[in-house]
Amino acid sequence: MKTIIVGGVAGGMSAATRLRRLDESADIVIYEQGPYVSFANCGLPYFIGGIIEDRSQLLLQTPQSLGKRFNLDVRVNSRVTSINAAERTVTVRNVETGEEHVDSYDALILSPGAKPRELPIPGFDRALTLRNVPDADRIADAVNAKPHQNVVILGAGFIGIEVAENLRHAGHNVTIVQAQDQILPQFDVEMIEPFQQHLADNGVTLVLGASATAITDSAVELTTGGSIPADVVVSSVGVVPDHVLAVDAGLRIGDAGGIWVDEFQRTSDPNIYAVGDVAEKTNIATGDPSMIWLANLANRHGRLVADVIAGERTSARPSIGTGIIGAFGMAAAVTGVTESLATRLGIAHTAIHLHPGSHAGYYPGAETIAMKVLFNPTTGVLIGAQAVGIDGADKRIDVIATAIYAGLTVDDLMNLELAYAPQFGSAKDAINQTGYVGNNVITGRTPTVQWHELESRVAAGAIILDVRTETENSAGSVPGAMLIPVDSLRARIDEIPTDREIIVHCKVGQRGHTATQVLRAHGINAVNLDGGYLTWNAGKSAAARANASLSS
């Protein structure tokens, strides 16, 4: 049985090494068009910025080491230029000599990954992109040519943000140009605003709602009419599946734009498989095909294909789409669907916001985590979550991602037993608190209003009641809110109108929940502002940032 694998790194090498473990007699050949078959592509931004100083740390395996340990025939600088599916052959060109040869297969695995998207603008050939080690070398050489350069990064996805952070660490002036009104569109706007502010506080300039129209020798020109000085330009405007081989071979391309695969990662040709960023995944929330660019899925599906080729009966599970990014000590993590996506696709959902501590407040170093969780309004089944903070966002998203995978409900979060000591969490962990808040909402015990609904509710006659302290109110408040601290509420209950909806808010929603219960017990139509002042202020600040960026 001969298997040819096109492309190494995560998906291809996982398939190759797993297949060898399952079948010592298998003939396994890997063709990689670049000079490196196994490297840490997620570490490339950190090499550019000097965080990873030793370039060799990125190179995980070599053809020699893979041949010695796994008896793999690894051929680098070898580009597969065509597939003859009927004959089960591939044509391979040596990129250094130009020589070509034809090789045959019993099974073919496509793992060419994704390639950077190109912009059809003048001067785009000056922009550097980041896909592999040679790309990282080119960017590192450009930014290290002289200190304190003006670097413009086009695009504010995960790679763009990571490159921006690392080049700021290296002492350069960094500007990010983003076509949308926010960075990281994988998040809802009010959730990513603290992360945006954190980038700005650390010297990264954000230009939102603008795109590049041209790249000159010294600047990037924008759709807004202005320009930005640019010694170095890095393009990170997204990626597209590198599926030219599949298209030319007549393989089916799916609705999401990647190679269509079944649950066994088989393409429309049963002898050809596809894994990694080139292949479509099934979204767990929608059931629809999606392009989800995650290294862990590439690894997992590479292993799965090896199992299938070796005769194992295994299939791919739908993807949750869990991701995380960090910059300057702050993390932003997401899993499942966001509210913006759920609204766009018509997925029934209820959203809750909360701002728990990363661990017990009395133990030094506790940080606030901004969390948002979505669940089905009828069943309570969890469908998505986001978390942003200096500490603790990662493990909370991992717990909720696991809960989504298991089909748990928001009520189940109340009952999870999680590791607790003051330096690691709280007796009522952020996850448990999420369950309590969700239970209050889904049972109707504490009706809520979302931050973006506040203006329309007030226009319809609602009154905003701030139950924080006078000091908190003086530091920042929702316009038009009346102030009655929660501890004075019962004594001043007669001041609350009974013929209007009362929207209660505190800082994060906890005191608002208490005040809402008090008011409703007195027959007053009270609802709680979900997530409190912090969530409302984040949403309004994000809108103001986008408007300011456009006006400048």
SEMIKOL-12263 format. One record per residue (C-alpha): residue number from 1; x, y, z. Coordinates in nm, 2 decimals. Layout:
N
ATOM, NUM, X, Y, Z
...
This chain:
552
ATOM, 1, 0.00, 0.00, 0.00
ATOM, 2, 0.16, 0.33, -0.11
ATOM, 3, 0.04, 0.66, 0.03
ATOM, 4, 0.15, 0.99, -0.11
ATOM, 5, 0.11, 1.30, 0.11
ATOM, 6, 0.11, 1.65, -0.05
ATOM, 7, 0.23, 1.90, 0.22
ATOM, 8, 0.39, 1.85, 0.56
ATOM, 9, 0.36, 2.05, 0.88
ATOM, 10, 0.05, 1.97, 1.09
ATOM, 11, -0.19, 1.77, 0.88
ATOM, 12, 0.05, 1.59, 0.65
ATOM, 13, 0.30, 1.49, 0.91
ATOM, 14, 0.04, 1.38, 1.16
ATOM, 15, -0.10, 1.15, 0.89
ATOM, 16, 0.24, 1.02, 0.80
ATOM, 17, 0.37, 0.94, 1.15
ATOM, 18, 0.03, 0.79, 1.25
ATOM, 19, 0.02, 0.57, 0.94
ATOM, 20, 0.37, 0.44, 1.01
ATOM, 21, 0.27, 0.35, 1.37
ATOM, 22, -0.03, 0.16, 1.24
ATOM, 23, 0.15, -0.01, 0.94
ATOM, 24, 0.52, -0.08, 0.95
ATOM, 25, 0.51, -0.21, 0.59
ATOM, 26, 0.34, 0.09, 0.43
ATOM, 27, 0.52, 0.29, 0.16
ATOM, 28, 0.48, 0.65, 0.26
ATOM, 29, 0.61, 0.94, 0.05
ATOM, 30, 0.57, 1.31, 0.15
ATOM, 31, 0.62, 1.59, -0.10
ATOM, 32, 0.67, 1.94, 0.04
ATOM, 33, 0.72, 2.24, -0.19
ATOM, 34, 0.92, 2.44, 0.06
ATOM, 35, 1.25, 2.36, 0.22
ATOM, 36, 1.11, 2.26, 0.56
ATOM, 37, 0.86, 1.98, 0.61
ATOM, 38, 0.79, 2.02, 0.98
ATOM, 39, 0.80, 2.35, 1.15
ATOM, 40, 0.61, 2.55, 1.41
ATOM, 41, 0.41, 2.78, 1.19
ATOM, 42, 0.22, 2.92, 1.50
ATOM, 43, 0.56, 3.03, 1.63
ATOM, 44, 0.66, 3.24, 1.33
ATOM, 45, 0.54, 3.58, 1.46
ATOM, 46, 0.74, 3.53, 1.78
ATOM, 47, 1.06, 3.46, 1.58
ATOM, 48, 1.01, 3.78, 1.39
ATOM, 49, 0.99, 3.98, 1.71
ATOM, 50, 1.28, 3.81, 1.87
ATOM, 51, 1.08, 3.64, 2.15
ATOM, 52, 1.20, 3.31, 2.00
ATOM, 53, 1.57, 3.39, 1.94
ATOM, 54, 1.69, 3.06, 1.81
ATOM, 55, 1.55, 2.99, 1.46
ATOM, 56, 1.62, 2.62, 1.49
ATOM, 57, 1.36, 2.59, 1.76
ATOM, 58, 1.09, 2.64, 1.49
ATOM, 59, 1.22, 2.34, 1.29
ATOM, 60, 1.06, 2.04, 1.46
ATOM, 61, 1.18, 1.76, 1.23
ATOM, 62, 1.40, 1.72, 0.92
ATOM, 63, 1.37, 1.47, 0.63
ATOM, 64, 1.67, 1.29, 0.78
ATOM, 65, 1.52, 1.26, 1.13
ATOM, 66, 1.18, 1.15, 1.00
ATOM, 67, 1.34, 0.89, 0.78
ATOM, 68, 1.55, 0.76, 1.07
ATOM, 69, 1.27, 0.74, 1.32
ATOM, 70, 0.96, 0.67, 1.10
ATOM, 71, 1.11, 0.53, 0.78
ATOM, 72, 0.94, 0.81, 0.58
ATOM, 73, 1.05, 0.91, 0.24
ATOM, 74, 1.04, 1.29, 0.27
ATOM, 75, 1.12, 1.51, -0.03
ATOM, 76, 1.14, 1.88, 0.02
ATOM, 77, 1.15, 2.15, -0.25
ATOM, 78, 0.92, 1.92, -0.44
ATOM, 79, 0.60, 2.07, -0.58
ATOM, 80, 0.31, 1.84, -0.69
ATOM, 81, 0.19, 2.02, -1.00
ATOM, 82, -0.09, 1.79, -1.11
ATOM, 83, -0.30, 1.48, -1.02
ATOM, 84, -0.42, 1.22, -1.26
ATOM, 85, -0.70, 1.06, -1.06
ATOM, 86, -0.79, 0.81, -1.32
ATOM, 87, -0.43, 0.67, -1.33
ATOM, 88, -0.36, 0.74, -0.96
ATOM, 89, -0.05, 0.94, -1.03
ATOM, 90, 0.09, 1.28, -0.95
ATOM, 91, 0.34, 1.49, -1.14
ATOM, 92, 0.62, 1.64, -0.92
ATOM, 93, 0.85, 1.92, -1.00
ATOM, 94, 1.18, 1.99, -0.82
ATOM, 95, 1.16, 2.36, -0.75
ATOM, 96, 1.54, 2.40, -0.76
ATOM, 97, 1.62, 2.21, -1.08
ATOM, 98, 1.29, 2.22, -1.26
ATOM, 99, 1.31, 1.85, -1.32
ATOM, 100, 0.97, 1.66, -1.32
ATOM, 101, 0.88, 1.30, -1.26
ATOM, 102, 0.55, 1.10, -1.22
ATOM, 103, 0.48, 0.90, -0.91
ATOM, 104, 0.19, 0.66, -0.84
ATOM, 105, -0.02, 0.61, -0.53
ATOM, 106, -0.28, 0.38, -0.38
ATOM, 107, -0.40, 0.66, -0.15
ATOM, 108, -0.33, 1.03, -0.18
ATOM, 109, -0.36, 1.28, 0.11
ATOM, 110, -0.38, 1.65, 0.02
ATOM, 111, -0.25, 1.88, 0.30
ATOM, 112, -0.13, 2.19, 0.12
ATOM, 113, -0.28, 2.43, 0.37
ATOM, 114, -0.40, 2.78, 0.30
ATOM, 115, -0.23, 3.07, 0.12
ATOM, 116, -0.24, 3.44, 0.20
ATOM, 117, -0.51, 3.64, 0.02
ATOM, 118, -0.38, 3.90, -0.22
ATOM, 119, -0.52, 4.25, -0.27
ATOM, 120, -0.57, 4.38, -0.62
ATOM, 121, -0.41, 4.72, -0.55
ATOM, 122, -0.11, 4.89, -0.69
ATOM, 123, 0.22, 4.81, -0.51
ATOM, 124, 0.09, 4.50, -0.34
ATOM, 125, 0.40, 4.32, -0.44
ATOM, 126, 0.58, 4.53, -0.18
ATOM, 127, 0.38, 4.37, 0.10
ATOM, 128, 0.53, 4.08, 0.29
ATOM, 129, 0.32, 3.78, 0.39
ATOM, 130, 0.37, 3.52, 0.66
ATOM, 131, 0.31, 3.15, 0.57
ATOM, 132, 0.63, 2.96, 0.63
ATOM, 133, 0.99, 2.99, 0.76
ATOM, 134, 1.13, 3.17, 0.45
ATOM, 135, 0.85, 3.43, 0.48
ATOM, 136, 0.95, 3.48, 0.84
ATOM, 137, 1.31, 3.52, 0.74
ATOM, 138, 1.21, 3.79, 0.49
ATOM, 139, 1.00, 3.99, 0.74
ATOM, 140, 1.27, 3.96, 1.01
ATOM, 141, 1.54, 4.08, 0.77
ATOM, 142, 1.32, 4.38, 0.67
ATOM, 143, 1.23, 4.49, 1.02
ATOM, 144, 1.58, 4.43, 1.15
ATOM, 145, 1.74, 4.64, 0.87
ATOM, 146, 1.72, 4.95, 1.10
ATOM, 147, 1.56, 5.04, 1.43
ATOM, 148, 1.23, 5.22, 1.50
ATOM, 149, 1.08, 5.16, 1.16
ATOM, 150, 0.72, 5.25, 1.06
ATOM, 151, 0.54, 4.91, 1.00
ATOM, 152, 0.19, 4.90, 0.86
ATOM, 153, 0.00, 4.57, 0.90
ATOM, 154, -0.30, 4.52, 0.67
ATOM, 155, -0.56, 4.31, 0.85
ATOM, 156, -0.64, 4.25, 1.22
ATOM, 157, -0.69, 3.88, 1.24
ATOM, 158, -0.49, 3.65, 1.46
ATOM, 159, -0.17, 3.66, 1.26
ATOM, 160, -0.19, 4.04, 1.22
ATOM, 161, -0.23, 4.10, 1.59
ATOM, 162, 0.05, 3.86, 1.68
ATOM, 163, 0.29, 4.02, 1.43
ATOM, 164, 0.19, 4.37, 1.57
ATOM, 165, 0.26, 4.27, 1.92
ATOM, 166, 0.60, 4.12, 1.84
ATOM, 167, 0.71, 4.42, 1.63
ATOM, 168, 0.61, 4.66, 1.91
ATOM, 169, 0.83, 4.45, 2.14
ATOM, 170, 1.11, 4.49, 1.89
ATOM, 171, 1.07, 4.87, 1.92
ATOM, 172, 0.90, 4.95, 1.59
ATOM, 173, 0.61, 5.19, 1.53
ATOM, 174, 0.31, 4.97, 1.43
ATOM, 175, -0.02, 5.06, 1.27
ATOM, 176, -0.29, 4.81, 1.19
ATOM, 177, -0.53, 4.89, 0.91
ATOM, 178, -0.86, 4.69, 0.93
ATOM, 179, -1.14, 4.71, 0.69
ATOM, 180, -1.40, 4.63, 0.95
ATOM, 181, -1.50, 4.85, 1.25
ATOM, 182, -1.33, 4.62, 1.49
ATOM, 183, -1.03, 4.39, 1.51
ATOM, 184, -1.07, 4.01, 1.53
ATOM, 185, -1.42, 3.98, 1.38
ATOM, 186, -1.44, 3.63, 1.53
ATOM, 187, -1.55, 3.82, 1.85
ATOM, 188, -1.85, 4.04, 1.93
ATOM, 189, -1.77, 4.40, 1.93
ATOM, 190, -1.83, 4.47, 2.30
ATOM, 191, -1.62, 4.17, 2.40
ATOM, 192, -1.31, 4.27, 2.19
ATOM, 193, -1.31, 4.63, 2.29
ATOM, 194, -1.10, 4.58, 2.61
ATOM, 195, -0.85, 4.40, 2.39
ATOM, 196, -0.85, 4.69, 2.14
ATOM, 197, -0.79, 4.93, 2.42
ATOM, 198, -0.51, 4.72, 2.55
ATOM, 199, -0.34, 4.72, 2.21
ATOM, 200, -0.37, 5.10, 2.19
ATOM, 201, -0.23, 5.13, 2.55
ATOM, 202, 0.07, 4.94, 2.44
ATOM, 203, 0.14, 5.16, 2.14
ATOM, 204, -0.03, 4.99, 1.85
ATOM, 205, -0.22, 5.24, 1.63
ATOM, 206, -0.56, 5.10, 1.51
ATOM, 207, -0.71, 5.24, 1.19
ATOM, 208, -1.06, 5.08, 1.16
ATOM, 209, -1.31, 5.09, 0.88
ATOM, 210, -1.04, 5.16, 0.62
ATOM, 211, -0.86, 4.96, 0.35
ATOM, 212, -0.55, 5.01, 0.15
ATOM, 213, -0.59, 5.14, -0.20
ATOM, 214, -0.22, 5.14, -0.29
ATOM, 215, 0.12, 5.07, -0.15
ATOM, 216, 0.39, 5.32, -0.25
ATOM, 217, 0.76, 5.32, -0.18
ATOM, 218, 0.71, 5.50, 0.15
ATOM, 219, 0.34, 5.48, 0.25
ATOM, 220, 0.01, 5.30, 0.24
ATOM, 221, -0.28, 5.49, 0.09
ATOM, 222, -0.63, 5.44, 0.23
ATOM, 223, -0.99, 5.44, 0.12
ATOM, 224, -1.05, 5.73, 0.36
ATOM, 225, -0.82, 5.95, 0.15
ATOM, 226, -0.53, 5.96, 0.39
ATOM, 227, -0.20, 5.77, 0.40
ATOM, 228, 0.03, 5.62, 0.65
ATOM, 229, 0.41, 5.63, 0.64
ATOM, 230, 0.54, 5.27, 0.59
ATOM, 231, 0.90, 5.15, 0.58
ATOM, 232, 0.77, 4.79, 0.59
ATOM, 233, 0.42, 4.66, 0.50
ATOM, 234, 0.29, 4.32, 0.62
ATOM, 235, -0.03, 4.18, 0.46
ATOM, 236, -0.25, 3.97, 0.69
ATOM, 237, -0.58, 4.02, 0.52
ATOM, 238, -0.68, 3.66, 0.55
ATOM, 239, -0.61, 3.33, 0.37
ATOM, 240, -0.78, 3.11, 0.11
ATOM, 241, -0.75, 2.73, 0.07
ATOM, 242, -0.46, 2.64, -0.15
ATOM, 243, -0.67, 2.40, -0.35
ATOM, 244, -0.55, 2.45, -0.71
ATOM, 245, -0.45, 2.08, -0.73
ATOM, 246, -0.80, 1.97, -0.63
ATOM, 247, -0.97, 2.21, -0.87
ATOM, 248, -0.75, 2.10, -1.16
ATOM, 249, -0.81, 1.73, -1.08
ATOM, 250, -1.19, 1.79, -1.08
ATOM, 251, -1.24, 1.72, -0.71
ATOM, 252, -1.55, 1.88, -0.56
ATOM, 253, -1.52, 2.22, -0.39
ATOM, 254, -1.77, 2.28, -0.12
ATOM, 255, -2.00, 2.57, -0.04
ATOM, 256, -1.75, 2.72, 0.20
ATOM, 257, -1.48, 2.73, -0.06
ATOM, 258, -1.26, 2.45, 0.06
ATOM, 259, -1.22, 2.09, -0.06
ATOM, 260, -1.54, 1.90, 0.01
ATOM, 261, -1.48, 1.59, 0.24
ATOM, 262, -1.70, 1.33, 0.40
ATOM, 263, -1.68, 1.22, 0.76
ATOM, 264, -1.38, 1.02, 0.68
ATOM, 265, -1.20, 1.31, 0.52
ATOM, 266, -1.24, 1.15, 0.17
ATOM, 267, -1.28, 1.39, -0.12
ATOM, 268, -1.52, 1.32, -0.41
ATOM, 269, -1.26, 1.07, -0.53
ATOM, 270, -1.25, 0.78, -0.28
ATOM, 271, -0.88, 0.74, -0.31
ATOM, 272, -0.80, 1.10, -0.23
ATOM, 273, -0.82, 1.26, 0.11
ATOM, 274, -0.79, 1.62, 0.23
ATOM, 275, -0.69, 1.75, 0.57
ATOM, 276, -0.60, 2.08, 0.73
ATOM, 277, -0.67, 2.43, 0.62
ATOM, 278, -0.75, 2.32, 0.26
ATOM, 279, -1.05, 2.11, 0.37
ATOM, 280, -1.39, 2.21, 0.49
ATOM, 281, -1.51, 2.13, 0.84
ATOM, 282, -1.87, 2.09, 0.97
ATOM, 283, -1.97, 2.36, 1.22
ATOM, 284, -2.12, 2.20, 1.53
ATOM, 285, -2.37, 2.48, 1.59
ATOM, 286, -2.50, 2.52, 1.24
ATOM, 287, -2.42, 2.18, 1.07
ATOM, 288, -2.30, 2.38, 0.77
ATOM, 289, -1.96, 2.35, 0.60
ATOM, 290, -1.71, 2.60, 0.73
ATOM, 291, -1.35, 2.70, 0.68
ATOM, 292, -1.19, 2.68, 1.03
ATOM, 293, -0.82, 2.74, 1.03
ATOM, 294, -0.69, 2.56, 1.34
ATOM, 295, -0.37, 2.36, 1.38
ATOM, 296, -0.53, 2.12, 1.63
ATOM, 297, -0.79, 2.02, 1.37
ATOM, 298, -0.52, 1.96, 1.11
ATOM, 299, -0.34, 1.73, 1.35
ATOM, 300, -0.65, 1.55, 1.45
ATOM, 301, -0.78, 1.50, 1.09
ATOM, 302, -0.43, 1.39, 0.97
ATOM, 303, -0.44, 1.12, 1.24
ATOM, 304, -0.79, 1.02, 1.14
ATOM, 305, -0.70, 0.98, 0.77
ATOM, 306, -0.42, 0.75, 0.87
ATOM, 307, -0.66, 0.54, 1.07
ATOM, 308, -0.91, 0.52, 0.78
ATOM, 309, -0.63, 0.42, 0.53
ATOM, 310, -0.51, 0.15, 0.77
ATOM, 311, -0.87, 0.01, 0.80
ATOM, 312, -0.99, 0.17, 1.12
ATOM, 313, -1.35, 0.28, 1.14
ATOM, 314, -1.34, 0.63, 1.26
ATOM, 315, -1.50, 0.96, 1.16
ATOM, 316, -1.45, 1.33, 1.21
ATOM, 317, -1.66, 1.52, 1.46
ATOM, 318, -1.81, 1.86, 1.39
ATOM, 319, -1.59, 2.15, 1.49
ATOM, 320, -1.66, 2.39, 1.77
ATOM, 321, -1.41, 2.65, 1.64
ATOM, 322, -1.22, 2.72, 1.96
ATOM, 323, -0.94, 2.98, 1.94
ATOM, 324, -0.73, 3.21, 2.16
ATOM, 325, -0.49, 3.50, 2.10
ATOM, 326, -0.27, 3.69, 2.34
ATOM, 327, -0.10, 4.03, 2.32
ATOM, 328, 0.09, 4.22, 2.58
ATOM, 329, -0.03, 3.99, 2.86
ATOM, 330, -0.40, 3.99, 2.77
ATOM, 331, -0.58, 3.70, 2.62
ATOM, 332, -0.90, 3.68, 2.41
ATOM, 333, -1.06, 3.34, 2.36
ATOM, 334, -1.37, 3.22, 2.18
ATOM, 335, -1.55, 2.90, 2.12
ATOM, 336, -1.87, 2.81, 1.93
ATOM, 337, -2.09, 3.08, 1.77
ATOM, 338, -2.09, 3.45, 1.86
ATOM, 339, -2.40, 3.66, 1.90
ATOM, 340, -2.34, 3.84, 1.57
ATOM, 341, -2.31, 3.51, 1.39
ATOM, 342, -2.61, 3.36, 1.56
ATOM, 343, -2.82, 3.67, 1.47
ATOM, 344, -2.71, 3.66, 1.11
ATOM, 345, -2.79, 3.29, 1.08
ATOM, 346, -3.11, 3.30, 1.27
ATOM, 347, -2.99, 3.07, 1.54
ATOM, 348, -3.21, 3.10, 1.86
ATOM, 349, -3.00, 3.22, 2.14
ATOM, 350, -2.98, 3.40, 2.48
ATOM, 351, -2.67, 3.59, 2.57
ATOM, 352, -2.54, 3.67, 2.92
ATOM, 353, -2.24, 3.88, 3.02
ATOM, 354, -2.05, 3.87, 3.35
ATOM, 355, -1.72, 3.99, 3.49
ATOM, 356, -1.59, 3.74, 3.74
ATOM, 357, -1.25, 3.74, 3.90
ATOM, 358, -0.97, 3.51, 3.78
ATOM, 359, -0.94, 3.37, 4.13
ATOM, 360, -1.04, 3.46, 4.48
ATOM, 361, -1.05, 3.84, 4.52
ATOM, 362, -0.88, 3.84, 4.86
ATOM, 363, -0.58, 3.66, 4.72
ATOM, 364, -0.32, 3.89, 4.55
ATOM, 365, -0.32, 3.93, 4.18
ATOM, 366, -0.69, 3.86, 4.10
ATOM, 367, -0.79, 4.00, 3.75
ATOM, 368, -1.13, 4.06, 3.61
ATOM, 369, -1.24, 3.84, 3.32
ATOM, 370, -1.50, 3.97, 3.07
ATOM, 371, -1.72, 3.67, 2.97
ATOM, 372, -2.01, 3.62, 2.73
ATOM, 373, -2.20, 3.30, 2.70
ATOM, 374, -2.47, 3.20, 2.45
ATOM, 375, -2.72, 2.92, 2.50
ATOM, 376, -3.05, 2.80, 2.35
ATOM, 377, -3.33, 3.00, 2.52
ATOM, 378, -3.56, 2.70, 2.55
ATOM, 379, -3.33, 2.41, 2.63
ATOM, 380, -3.03, 2.60, 2.78
ATOM, 381, -2.79, 2.40, 2.56
ATOM, 382, -2.46, 2.59, 2.53
ATOM, 383, -2.37, 2.72, 2.18
ATOM, 384, -2.09, 2.97, 2.23
ATOM, 385, -1.87, 3.17, 2.46
ATOM, 386, -1.60, 3.45, 2.47
ATOM, 387, -1.36, 3.55, 2.74
ATOM, 388, -1.11, 3.84, 2.76
ATOM, 389, -0.87, 3.91, 3.04
ATOM, 390, -0.52, 3.92, 3.18
ATOM, 391, -0.56, 3.59, 3.36
ATOM, 392, -0.79, 3.29, 3.35
ATOM, 393, -0.97, 3.34, 3.02
ATOM, 394, -0.81, 3.04, 2.86
ATOM, 395, -0.92, 2.78, 3.11
ATOM, 396, -1.28, 2.91, 3.13
ATOM, 397, -1.31, 2.89, 2.75
ATOM, 398, -1.16, 2.54, 2.75
ATOM, 399, -1.42, 2.43, 3.01
ATOM, 400, -1.71, 2.57, 2.80
ATOM, 401, -1.57, 2.43, 2.48
ATOM, 402, -1.58, 2.09, 2.65
ATOM, 403, -1.93, 2.15, 2.77
ATOM, 404, -2.04, 2.24, 2.42
ATOM, 405, -1.88, 1.93, 2.28
ATOM, 406, -2.07, 1.72, 2.55
ATOM, 407, -2.40, 1.90, 2.48
ATOM, 408, -2.43, 2.04, 2.83
ATOM, 409, -2.67, 2.31, 2.93
ATOM, 410, -2.61, 2.64, 3.11
ATOM, 411, -2.76, 2.48, 3.42
ATOM, 412, -2.50, 2.21, 3.41
ATOM, 413, -2.23, 2.47, 3.46
ATOM, 414, -2.37, 2.54, 3.81
ATOM, 415, -2.29, 2.18, 3.91
ATOM, 416, -1.94, 2.14, 3.77
ATOM, 417, -1.68, 2.05, 4.03
ATOM, 418, -1.37, 2.25, 3.94
ATOM, 419, -1.03, 2.27, 4.10
ATOM, 420, -1.02, 2.54, 4.37
ATOM, 421, -0.76, 2.71, 4.58
ATOM, 422, -0.75, 3.09, 4.63
ATOM, 423, -0.46, 3.14, 4.39
ATOM, 424, -0.63, 2.94, 4.11
ATOM, 425, -1.00, 3.01, 4.13
ATOM, 426, -1.30, 3.09, 4.36
ATOM, 427, -1.53, 2.87, 4.56
ATOM, 428, -1.79, 2.99, 4.31
ATOM, 429, -1.58, 2.97, 4.00
ATOM, 430, -1.64, 3.19, 3.70
ATOM, 431, -1.79, 2.89, 3.53
ATOM, 432, -2.03, 2.82, 3.81
ATOM, 433, -2.12, 3.19, 3.82
ATOM, 434, -2.20, 3.16, 3.45
ATOM, 435, -2.44, 2.88, 3.54
ATOM, 436, -2.61, 3.08, 3.81
ATOM, 437, -2.66, 3.39, 3.59
ATOM, 438, -2.78, 3.18, 3.30
ATOM, 439, -3.03, 2.99, 3.53
ATOM, 440, -3.17, 3.32, 3.66
ATOM, 441, -3.22, 3.44, 3.30
ATOM, 442, -3.36, 3.12, 3.15
ATOM, 443, -3.61, 3.07, 3.43
ATOM, 444, -3.73, 3.43, 3.40
ATOM, 445, -3.63, 3.51, 3.76
ATOM, 446, -3.42, 3.80, 3.64
ATOM, 447, -3.52, 3.94, 3.30
ATOM, 448, -3.24, 4.12, 3.13
ATOM, 449, -3.17, 4.38, 2.86
ATOM, 450, -2.87, 4.38, 2.64
ATOM, 451, -2.63, 4.68, 2.62
ATOM, 452, -2.73, 4.75, 2.26
ATOM, 453, -3.10, 4.75, 2.34
ATOM, 454, -3.08, 5.02, 2.60
ATOM, 455, -3.12, 5.32, 2.38
ATOM, 456, -3.44, 5.18, 2.21
ATOM, 457, -3.59, 5.08, 2.54
ATOM, 458, -3.53, 5.43, 2.68
ATOM, 459, -3.69, 5.58, 2.37
ATOM, 460, -3.99, 5.36, 2.44
ATOM, 461, -4.02, 5.51, 2.79
ATOM, 462, -3.80, 5.30, 3.01
ATOM, 463, -3.61, 5.45, 3.31
ATOM, 464, -3.25, 5.36, 3.39
ATOM, 465, -3.17, 5.31, 3.75
ATOM, 466, -2.81, 5.31, 3.86
ATOM, 467, -2.77, 5.12, 4.19
ATOM, 468, -2.39, 5.17, 4.23
ATOM, 469, -2.24, 5.41, 4.48
ATOM, 470, -2.22, 5.78, 4.42
ATOM, 471, -1.84, 5.75, 4.37
ATOM, 472, -1.88, 5.50, 4.10
ATOM, 473, -2.15, 5.71, 3.93
ATOM, 474, -1.94, 6.02, 3.93
ATOM, 475, -1.66, 5.83, 3.76
ATOM, 476, -1.88, 5.74, 3.47
ATOM, 477, -2.25, 5.67, 3.41
ATOM, 478, -2.52, 5.59, 3.16
ATOM, 479, -2.67, 5.92, 3.04
ATOM, 480, -3.00, 6.00, 3.20
ATOM, 481, -2.98, 5.73, 3.47
ATOM, 482, -3.13, 5.80, 3.82
ATOM, 483, -2.90, 5.70, 4.11
ATOM, 484, -3.02, 5.51, 4.41
ATOM, 485, -2.75, 5.28, 4.56
ATOM, 486, -2.87, 4.93, 4.62
ATOM, 487, -2.82, 4.95, 4.99
ATOM, 488, -3.06, 5.24, 5.00
ATOM, 489, -3.32, 5.10, 4.76
ATOM, 490, -3.57, 4.96, 5.01
ATOM, 491, -3.58, 5.29, 5.20
ATOM, 492, -3.64, 5.48, 4.88
ATOM, 493, -3.87, 5.25, 4.70
ATOM, 494, -4.14, 5.51, 4.67
ATOM, 495, -3.91, 5.72, 4.44
ATOM, 496, -3.93, 5.44, 4.17
ATOM, 497, -4.21, 5.49, 3.92
ATOM, 498, -4.45, 5.19, 3.90
ATOM, 499, -4.59, 5.27, 3.55
ATOM, 500, -4.27, 5.24, 3.36
ATOM, 501, -4.01, 4.98, 3.28
ATOM, 502, -3.71, 5.01, 3.51
ATOM, 503, -3.38, 4.91, 3.37
ATOM, 504, -3.14, 4.84, 3.66
ATOM, 505, -2.77, 4.85, 3.63
ATOM, 506, -2.46, 4.82, 3.85
ATOM, 507, -2.10, 4.77, 3.75
ATOM, 508, -2.12, 4.41, 3.63
ATOM, 509, -2.47, 4.29, 3.69
ATOM, 510, -2.45, 4.13, 4.04
ATOM, 511, -2.59, 4.42, 4.24
ATOM, 512, -2.83, 4.48, 3.96
ATOM, 513, -2.97, 4.13, 4.00
ATOM, 514, -3.03, 4.19, 4.37
ATOM, 515, -3.19, 4.53, 4.30
ATOM, 516, -3.41, 4.37, 4.03
ATOM, 517, -3.54, 4.11, 4.27
ATOM, 518, -3.62, 4.38, 4.53
ATOM, 519, -3.81, 4.59, 4.28
ATOM, 520, -4.00, 4.30, 4.13
ATOM, 521, -4.10, 4.19, 4.48
ATOM, 522, -4.26, 4.53, 4.52
ATOM, 523, -4.46, 4.49, 4.20
ATOM, 524, -4.23, 4.71, 3.99
ATOM, 525, -4.15, 4.61, 3.63
ATOM, 526, -3.78, 4.58, 3.67
ATOM, 527, -3.52, 4.42, 3.44
ATOM, 528, -3.14, 4.40, 3.48
ATOM, 529, -2.89, 4.54, 3.23
ATOM, 530, -2.69, 4.23, 3.13
ATOM, 531, -2.32, 4.27, 3.22
ATOM, 532, -2.38, 4.60, 3.38
ATOM, 533, -2.20, 4.93, 3.32
ATOM, 534, -1.88, 4.76, 3.21
ATOM, 535, -2.04, 4.58, 2.92
ATOM, 536, -2.25, 4.88, 2.81
ATOM, 537, -1.94, 5.10, 2.83
ATOM, 538, -1.73, 4.86, 2.62
ATOM, 539, -1.99, 4.85, 2.35
ATOM, 540, -2.02, 5.23, 2.34
ATOM, 541, -1.65, 5.27, 2.35
ATOM, 542, -1.60, 5.04, 2.05
ATOM, 543, -1.85, 5.24, 1.85
ATOM, 544, -1.67, 5.56, 1.94
ATOM, 545, -1.34, 5.41, 1.85
ATOM, 546, -1.46, 5.31, 1.51
ATOM, 547, -1.62, 5.66, 1.45
ATOM, 548, -1.30, 5.83, 1.56
ATOM, 549, -1.09, 5.62, 1.33
ATOM, 550, -1.31, 5.70, 1.03
ATOM, 551, -1.31, 6.07, 1.10
ATOM, 552, -0.93, 6.08, 1.13
